[in-house]
Amino acid sequence: MCESKFDVNKPVQTRDGRKARIICADRKFDKWSIVALVEGVQGEEVVLRDKDGLSLSGRSNPSDLINIPEEKVTYHSVGLDSLNCLILGGSWPHTIKGVKNQLKVTVVDGDIKDVCLIKQ
């Protein structure tokens, strides 16, 4: 997975997958500037994090805040040439003349998660 800079303006969750939301990111305190609510056993818990969403400075922890991975789905026209090699025709809705098949590509944080051929 490609690591990206933590952005307080984008949706967040904990590193271990619990729901979270940032209440403020400009708390007047040297170290713990983020105030967030994190899903807990008995409802939401108030947590403090540094500007990078970390609970322990410089060390990874399951309760760190991270941005929810963004998923991007693209569709590409595909066909086969005379040698049965795959031909990509560009992003949907552009098509290769006479070809209706689509290649669905799902990318999460820069990594290919899924590729699916949709025959029509």
N, C-alpha and C positions, 0 to 999 in steps of 0.2 A: 504494500500500500504506500502511496506517496504521502509523506508528511507535509502538512501545510500549516501556515501560521494560524493560531487560534484567533477567531473573530467573535467578539462579544455581541455583535449585531446579527449574527446568524443563529439558527436554532442549535441548542446544545443538549447533550445527554452526558451521563457519567461514562467513564472508560469501560465500566462493566455493564453498560446498556440501560441503566435506570433513567427514567424521565427526569428532566431538570429544566428550570427556567431561571434566567438571570433577572433579579429584581433591580439591581443597580451595579454599575461597573466603575463608579467614581467615588467610592467611599473615601472619606478623608482619613487615611491611615497609610503609613509608609509601605507596609507589606501586603495586607489583605484587602485589596480594593474592590473585589467582586463579592457581592452578597447574592446568594442564589437559594432557590428552594429545590430540594431533591427528593424524589419519591423514596419513602421509607416504609417500614413495616406498619406503622400506625399513622400514615398520612405523610405530608411533606415535612422535611426537616430543613432548618435554616443552616446553611454552610457558608464559610468564608473561603475565598480562593485568591491567589495572586493574579496579576494581570494576564498571565498565560493560562489560567484555569487550573493551576496545579495546587494540590493540597500540601505537598512536601516539596520545598524548593529544589528544583533540579532533578527530582527523582520521579519516575512513573509510579502511579498508584491507581488502583481500581476506582477510587472515588474522585479522581480528577475530572474536570469538565472538559469535554471535547466537542467540536462541532459535529453535528449529525452528518454522516457521509452523504454527499450529493450524488444522486443517480441521474445519468444522462442516457437517454435512449435515442438512437438514430436508426433510420431505415435507408437501405441502399438497394437500388434496382440491380438484379443479378441475372445472368444468363450463362449458357455454355457455348463455347466456340466449337468449331468442327473437330477439335482434338479433345473435347469434353473438359476443357479448362474453364474455371470460373471467371466470368467477366463482370467487374463492378461497373455500374453505370452512373454513379453519383448519388447524392442524397435525394431521398424522396421529397417532392413528388416527381422529380426528373426520372425519366425511364429510358431504357434501351428500346429502340423501335421493335415492337412485337413481343417484348418480354414483360411479363407481369409479376414474376417472382420478386420477393423482397427478402433482404437479409436484415434481420433485426439485431442490432448490436447494443448491449447494455454495458455502460462504463460507470464504475463507482470509484470516486477519488483517483481517477487516472488509470485504474486497472480494469481490464475487460472482465466482466462478471459473467456474461452470457452471450452466446451467438446462436441465433435461431433462423432457419430458412423457412420462409412462409410461402408455400406454393399456392398459386391462384389459377 
